[in-house]
Amino acid sequence: MPDLRTWLEEVRKIGQLMTVENVHWDLELSTLAEIINERSKTRPAIMFDHIKDYPQGYRIAANLVSSVGRLALTLGMKAGLSDMDFVQAWREQVKKITPIPVGDHVRSGRGLGKRRHLSCHGSRPRSPGFTYVAG
């Protein structure tokens, strides 16, 4: 998928996108997302729109990959796979992945003597994208 809008349109086409409007961002939105995820058999992706106290056009997407079908779609597989078929297809897909080194040392330029890293946690990457390496 090239971007989130395209992905959301594909999810809408397979009938797994629910739109909820006019909710308050504080407690109400997260509570509804949790209730819908727990009580719905299809566990749809949810697009919250027209959020109270938010500017027009701001939206929040929740429960994006809470179903095997959407997870398969996200990973470039067929959306209609059963749980077991998904696991088998994922195992085959993983075998085709070529690992790349993550901790390459920077040998020249501004990052000399530092190690590049990928940060996956938190909302902000570590500035300026390097971790100092002793030794």
C-alpha positions as CSV (number, residue, x, y, z in Angstrom):
1,M,0.0,0.0,0.0
2,P,1.4,3.4,-0.9
3,D,-0.2,5.3,2.0
4,L,-2.8,5.2,4.8
5,R,-5.6,6.8,2.7
6,T,-5.2,4.0,0.0
7,W,-5.2,1.4,2.8
8,L,-8.3,2.8,4.4
9,E,-10.1,2.8,1.0
10,E,-9.2,-0.9,0.5
11,V,-10.5,-1.7,4.0
12,R,-13.7,0.2,3.2
13,K,-14.1,-1.9,0.0
14,I,-14.0,-5.1,2.0
15,G,-16.5,-3.8,4.5
16,Q,-14.2,-3.6,7.5
17,L,-14.1,0.2,8.2
18,M,-16.6,1.7,10.6
19,T,-17.0,5.5,10.8
20,V,-18.0,7.0,14.1
21,E,-18.7,10.8,14.3
22,N,-19.2,13.4,17.0
23,V,-17.4,11.8,19.9
24,H,-15.4,13.6,22.5
25,W,-11.6,12.9,22.4
26,D,-11.3,12.5,26.2
27,L,-12.3,9.1,27.4
28,E,-15.3,8.7,25.1
29,L,-13.3,8.0,21.9
30,S,-11.0,5.4,23.5
31,T,-13.8,3.8,25.4
32,L,-15.8,3.3,22.2
33,A,-12.8,1.9,20.4
34,E,-12.3,-0.6,23.2
35,I,-16.0,-1.6,23.3
36,I,-16.3,-2.0,19.5
37,N,-13.1,-4.1,19.4
38,E,-14.3,-6.4,22.3
39,R,-18.0,-6.8,21.4
40,S,-17.9,-6.9,17.6
41,K,-17.4,-10.2,15.8
42,T,-15.7,-8.5,12.8
43,R,-13.6,-6.2,15.0
44,P,-13.7,-3.4,12.4
45,A,-11.1,-0.7,11.8
46,I,-12.6,2.6,13.2
47,M,-12.4,6.1,11.7
48,F,-13.4,8.7,14.2
49,D,-14.5,11.9,12.4
50,H,-15.9,15.3,13.5
51,I,-14.2,14.9,17.0
52,K,-15.5,17.4,19.6
53,D,-12.9,20.1,20.4
54,Y,-10.8,19.1,17.3
55,P,-10.5,21.2,14.2
56,Q,-12.6,20.2,11.2
57,G,-10.7,17.6,9.1
58,Y,-8.8,16.0,12.0
59,R,-9.6,12.3,12.3
60,I,-8.3,9.4,14.3
61,A,-8.1,5.8,13.1
62,A,-8.2,3.0,15.6
63,N,-8.1,-0.9,15.6
64,L,-6.4,-0.8,12.3
65,V,-4.9,-4.3,12.3
66,S,-7.2,-6.0,14.9
67,S,-8.3,-8.6,12.3
68,V,-6.4,-11.2,10.3
69,G,-7.9,-9.9,7.1
70,R,-6.6,-6.3,7.6
71,L,-3.3,-7.6,8.9
72,A,-3.0,-9.7,5.7
73,L,-3.9,-6.7,3.6
74,T,-1.3,-4.6,5.4
75,L,1.4,-7.2,4.7
76,G,0.5,-7.5,1.0
77,M,-1.4,-10.7,1.2
78,K,-5.0,-11.6,0.3
79,A,-7.5,-10.1,2.7
80,G,-9.8,-13.2,2.9
81,L,-7.3,-15.7,4.4
82,S,-8.4,-17.9,7.3
83,D,-6.2,-17.6,10.4
84,M,-4.3,-20.8,9.6
85,D,-3.8,-19.8,5.9
86,F,-2.5,-16.4,7.1
87,V,0.0,-18.1,9.4
88,Q,1.2,-20.4,6.6
89,A,1.4,-17.5,4.1
90,W,3.4,-15.4,6.6
91,R,5.8,-18.2,7.2
92,E,6.5,-18.4,3.5
93,Q,6.8,-14.6,3.2
94,V,9.3,-14.4,6.0
95,K,11.6,-16.9,4.4
96,K,12.0,-14.5,1.5
97,I,13.1,-11.6,3.6
98,T,16.8,-10.7,3.4
99,P,18.1,-9.3,6.7
100,I,20.0,-6.0,6.6
101,P,22.4,-4.7,9.2
102,V,20.8,-2.2,11.6
103,G,23.9,-1.2,13.7
104,D,26.2,0.1,11.0
105,H,29.0,2.4,12.2
106,V,29.2,5.8,10.6
107,R,32.7,6.0,9.1
108,S,32.8,9.6,7.9
109,G,30.9,13.0,8.1
110,R,29.0,14.5,11.0
111,G,28.2,11.1,12.5
112,L,31.8,9.9,12.8
113,G,32.2,7.5,15.7
114,K,28.5,7.1,16.2
115,R,26.2,4.2,15.5
116,R,23.0,4.6,13.5
117,H,20.0,3.2,15.1
118,L,16.3,2.7,14.5
119,S,13.9,3.9,17.1
120,C,10.5,2.1,17.3
121,H,9.2,3.4,20.6
122,G,7.9,6.7,21.7
123,S,6.3,9.4,19.5
124,R,9.6,11.2,18.8
125,P,12.8,9.7,17.4
126,R,16.0,10.3,19.3
127,S,17.6,13.4,18.1
128,P,19.5,13.5,15.7
129,G,19.2,9.8,15.0
130,F,22.4,8.5,16.4
131,T,23.4,6.7,19.5
132,Y,26.9,7.1,20.9
133,V,29.0,4.0,21.0
134,A,31.8,3.5,23.6
135,G,35.1,2.1,22.5
